[in-house]
Amino acid sequence: FRFERKKMDNLNLFMLIVLSCIFFKLVINSVAKRNLPPGPYRLPIIGNLLQLGKKPHESLTHLGKVHGPLMSLKLGSLTTVVISSPAIAKEVLQKHDQSFSSRTVLDAITIHDDHKYSMIWLPASPQWRALRKLTNSHIFSTQKLDSNQNSRQQKLDELVSYVGRNASSGSAVDIGQVAFTTVLNLMSNSLFSIDLADYNSNSGSTFKNTIRAIMWEAGKPNVSDYFPVLRFLDLQGIRRRTGKYIRILDDIFNQIIDQKLLVLQSREGNSSMSGGDMLDVILDPCHENGIQLQRHEINALLKDFFVAGTDTSSSTVEWAMAELLHNPFKMTKAQQEISTIIGKDRLIKERDIIRLPYLQAIVKETLRLHPPAPFLVPHKAVVDVKMHNFLVPKDAQILVNVSAMGRDPAIWTDPISFNPERFLDSKVDYRGQDFELIPFGSGRRSCPGLPLAHRMVHLIVGLLIQSFDWKLENGMRPEDLSMEEELGFTLTKATGLRAIPTNRL
Ligand code: HEM
């Protein structure tokens, strides 16, 4: 009997401890909830999902004006904190860089466990650090980019020839499509010296269509992302379809890697491949990078580059051309700069970018008004962080609203106008130090592809306006050109930009 009683006492004590823990957890949660940054009223279960509307970047900009630059929302069951001022963006990306260095992983890309190897989705772990080091020091370093600029120059000559043929026949060009094909080939030639796309839509289009399809799927709002408990159902089929496209990319990259390994074997005995393309660097066991990646890791890295680098770069080109067609005086001014500094006897080269301040200002102004990633790639809080007397809880998704900051009248005079001149006498740059202009992010998770994107975007826009004059199709007047935006995986032009080129050179 005494033994039974002691057992009961122990059980009671255990129950008391469990109940106390639950009680304290509830108290802590409710205190945490009270301390969340201000935000709009949330409906039960769906939270603020309905307030996102068709253009979440505009809706969140509007809500930020009402509730402040540090705002919290509930998107389904996902606590989300939206940052809309350069000062708070600096705190998040610089002062608390490490605490906000993780990612909220999209359900779609978890299908083949890709997120476990991908630089974009890995938390800031030693594995991620090794990938960043390899990328920054050996793949997109100035030295490496300089060493393979000739292969890109050849692709740019092909762009000019293709547009030139349209100019001769007087037919319109879909500038977004042409930019996308050019960016794919610039990247594939820098990475592994192969063309992956063709200007004629029927040939060589598997790769191009697959990349587009992945972005299309990744850009759709997905119930599984807002309600992770429903992930196993994949209600919209997004994960299943994305998985199919990822397999197609894997097959293409596996073939490319196999071919490259054969070439490397045939060259065995020769020392380092530092003069080769970027895949040579990744595969070469003798290379000073000292990082040996497995096949699936190389595959993931290549996918990261193409998914993160193509639409972002090509839509920047499309927006820059749209703004120049919308503002023909600015187009003429840019053409005059190129004629004066480069002349008419040769085409612009990468080394010329630094000598063309107005072209540089055009690219900055385009990225200010139309950042391809209007919320960066969502960050995630690794720990609870106290900011301005509010609590940003662990696991909260962090959206840095770059788009709101780019159009904030408190930061920019006449913010809606396309006015590259504002950057001519200014030192503001997009490399992550000036928080009012951070289209590539800032801090440890900022874009590693910036050096390549910088070269590609300037060169494509520069060559299109150096080599051709442009007018809109069907006699459309510049002021009637629609500048409507659409937010999918990136922020693109809602309607494709079509214009007719005529030869200038
Ligand atoms: C990440 C913008 C081109 C590869 C990012 C981020 C942004 C961005 C905003 C996230 C930063 C953050 O979350 O703090 C852009 C823009 C581009 C561009 C505006 C073109 C105009 C490229 C190119 C490549 C690339 C050409 C590669 C070839 C990546 C990768 C990441 C990334 C791998 C993930 C980095 C990480 O999570 O550690 N980019 N990007 N991007 N970008 Fe870019």
Residues whose N, C-alpha, C, O or C-beta is under 5 A from the ligand:
A	BS01	HEM	M119 I120 D304 F305 A308 G309 T312 S313 T316 P372 A373 L376 V377 P439 F440 G441 S442 R444 R445 S446 C447 P448 G449 L450 L452 A453
